[in-house]
Amino acid sequence: MEDIKIIVCDDNQDNMDILKILLELEGYSVITVNDSTQIMQRIKEDCPNILIVDLWMPKLCGDKIIKIVRSDANLNQLPIIVLSASHNGEYVALKAGADYYINKPFDIDILIDIIKEISNKLL
């Protein structure tokens, strides 16, 4: 699993810290970004295998990030998982081009299962 690099973008530092710890315990390499305006630079620098993004963030919302990623020929195949507590979040996320949507609060086992499914396709 160490071959799988995940970027987590969320404006809530506590959410990112928890995700980082839990995913690293599963053997994944995790990079956190709490300033959504920095996410594209970090994606290009760190070349993640998976992007996990919150939907509603200040400055640059998750749906805009997804659309930017999907419009970039070098990144448009990057698997994207959206975590959100929004009542219409699934619709917004999938319409923007996300691959998966999970409601917050979420079950970590569901997230791990999705990551494993993506990882199996990548390796």
N, C-alpha and C positions, 0 to 999 in steps of 0.2 A: 504494500500500500504506500510505502514511502515514495514510490515513483509518481503518485498522484498528488498534484499540487492544487490546492483550493484557495481562492481568494474570497474572503467574506467582507462585504461592504454593508455597513449599518451605522447609522448615526448614534446608536446607543452602545456605548463602550461596554457596558455589562453584558449585553447580548453577545457581542463579539468575543469577549473574554471567555464566556461560558462555551460558546461554539468552538473556539480555538482549543480549549482544554479537552473537551469531549472528542473532537475530531482527531486531535493529536494522540489521545489515548487509543484510538482505533488505528493509528499508524499513518495518518495522512499528514502531509506538510501543509501548514495553514498560514496564510498571510492575511492580516486584517487591515482594512482601510476604513477610517471613520469619516473622512472628508470625501464626499461623493464626487467633487470636482477633480479629485486626484485619481479616480479609478481607472480611466483609460490609460493614463501614463503607467500606472502600476501593472495593468494587464499586459501592456506592450513590453515592459521591462521584465516581468516575472514569468510570462508565458504559462498561465495556469491551465490545468486540465478541466477545471470546473469553476464556475462563478456562482456564489450564493449572494443574493442581494435583497435588501429590504426594499419595499415599494415606496413608502412615503418617507422621504428625507428632505432636509432643507437644502437649498441650492440646486441640486440636480436629483430629481426623483428617479426611482428604480426603473420605471417604464421608459424614461428617456435614455437611461444607460443601456437598457436592452435594445432599444431602437438604434442607438449608435453602434453597439457591438454587431447587430445584425446587418447594418449597412456597410460594415468594413469587410472587404473580401478576404482579408487575412484572419479575421476573427469570427466570421458569421456562423461557424460550426461549433463554437464554444458552448458546451452545455450550461444552461442557466437555470438555477433553482431560485424561486422567489419565496421568501418568508414574509408574511404580512398579517396584520390583524384587521385589515380593512374588510368591510362588509361586501364590497365589490372587487376585492383585490384579485381574485382568480380571473375574472373577466378581463380586467385591465392588464394583468401580467401576461396572460396567454395571447391576448390581442396584440400586445407589444412584441411578442416573439419568444417568451420564456418557454422552456421545455417542461418545467414542473412548477407546481404551486403548492405550498403548505401553509395552512393557517397557523398563526400564533395565538395562544401558546401552542407549541407543537410537541409531538412525541419524538424524542431523539432517535428512537429505533426506526421510525418511518424515514427520517432524513438519512440515516445510515444505510437503510435498504436502497434508497434512491441512489445514493453515492456509489454503493456497491454495484448496482445495475449499470450505471454510467461507466464505472471503472472496468467492469468486465467487457464492455464494448470497446474501450480504449486500449486495453492490454492484449 
